[in-house]
Amino acid sequence: MWTVVYIAPNRLVAESLQGILGNEGLLVMLRAIGLPHVGDASAVEILVPESEVDEALEILNSAVR
């Protein structure tokens, strides 16, 4: 099961964080939320498999500071 670990304010931030998590060997999925006509400016959920949540949160806590 996939679990949301972070909600990025836009697709650019989400893709940057996806790259950081992916470089650490985690599987990452992005899912846009909000209004579809807003495009890349809408918020994006960052999801990882449930078994990788703790590791993803540690990485994100270091990256987002």
Secondary structure, 3 states (H helix, E strand, C coil): CEEEEEEECCHHHHHHHHHHHHHCCCCCEEEECCCHHHHHHCCEEEEEEHHHHHHHHHHHHHHHC
